[in-house]
Amino acid sequence: MFCGHCGFKNEDGAVFCGNCGERLESSAVNPIPKIEKPVQEIVEEKVSEIPIPTAPKIERPVQKTPVKEEPEETISEAPARKKKGHLGCILFLIFCFLLLLGAGGIWGYFRFFRKQTLPLDAYLKVEFTGPSGYAKAGAELDWDAIEADYGKKLHFTSEAKEDGIARKYATPIDYLKEAVSAPSFDEDSDIEDGESIGYKWSVNEEEVADYLNCKIKVKDQKVKAHIKEKAEEKDLLEEITVETKGTANGSGYLVLSDFPEGLSEEDFTIEPDSGLKNGDRVEISLAKDSAYYMEKCGFLPSKKKRTYTVSGLQEESAAPQSPTESIENGFGNAGEAPSGTANSFRTDTVPEFLCPYSSSRLITRQDVESLMAQYPATMFPGQRNITQMVVNEMYARYGYAFKDQGLTDYFSQFSWYANNWNKTSDMDSIYPRMSQIEKQNIDFLKTFH
């Protein structure tokens, strides 16, 4: 059964259309129309009945549209562009202002609030002077470079102004020069090439941070020594002149002279130094370490000792006097002076000690000549010469009680002798107590009488 509304074929006996849902009528009332023409012909007829628009109707709106839209676009969009450009200019100015404000804030922070870090190790200059093995280490800070890099960045804090630091120092760099010093070395002398030397800082970092917008950064480190200079060796002992003095009867001694520049007799030792006779062997040695001579005269000693054989001492027929006899006969008990000259010396014209170095070093011929020119015999009791008085002075230091009243009065004017309550008249007990230098000086002074 076909539906009278949509033409759908339904089963026979159906009441409603399965396609459109309309109630089905019986075929007698609504018979299905018979299709007399083919479907293709019907479609063609319907298509031919559709009216086709003419060309002018299609082109007319296209021609009118541009003419009407052009004035509308010009009138409506011009104010919008003007407002947009004005707003962009304002935004650009605001951006520039914020940018400048931010840059100024950053500059102010770094200038006034942020602590400047000063790495002192980067400005430390370490130098090694002298030949390898005897070189010395030295260190100093490059203040010119520090001032160039930080002179305009540093300023005093409010605490520095309160404590008067800002008034005391002209610039922060001047304060740093006093507050900061170069580090110290673990070893600063006798350094060899290639040796690593450590150094340590001693800086009050908290004080610097309180007074300056500066944070000190230091680190204890090691530096490697690069030394190209080599030490020049020289036999210093060969340059010394050795002279024999005294007699061959066991009272000889040696005198050294013509020392290298910068050295003296105190820089050498003689062993034995007295009681010599011809044929005795004496050892002359360096009194200090090699570095001392390197520093004094610029040469490294190639030898540290030299053996010398005593010769040239003159024989005496009579036995030499002992120190005691020499003092009693030649020095301490010179006898009564010529009439009108006894005890006529002036004590206010002589120093406290005629020869203050008689116990510390050997007396040289130049020393004696200088003393003789300075002190004539008329200045001392009994018209004793200066060499006699120096020997008497050496005994007086040990508290010898002179038998001669003139000598007693002379030395009693000095407190070091007058206040010595342990004087002794036993001269033989004094000589053994003297040092080798003092004994040698006494023997040397005896040769001038």
ABEGO torsion letter per residue (X at the ends): XBBAAAGBBBBBGBABBAAAGBBBBBAAABBBBBBABBAAAAAAAAAAABBBBBAAAAAAAAAAAAAAAAAAAAAAAAAAAAAAAAAAAAAAAAAAAAAAAAAAAAAAAAAAABBBBBBAAAABBBBBBEBBGABBBBBBBBAAAAAAAAAAABBBBAAAAAAGAAAABABAAAAAAAABBBBBBABABGBBBGBBBBBBBBBBAAAAAAABBBBBBBBBBBBBBBBABBBBBBBAAAABBBBBBEBAAGABBBBBBGBBBGBBAAABBBOBABGBBBGBBBBBBBABBAAAAAAAAGBBBABABBBBBBBGBBBBABBBBBAAAAAAAAAABAEBBBBGABGABBAAABBABABAAAAABBBBAAAAAAAAAABBAAABBGGBBAAAAAAAAAAAAAGBBBABAAAAAAAAABAAAAABAABBABAAAAAAABBAAAAAAAAAAAAAX
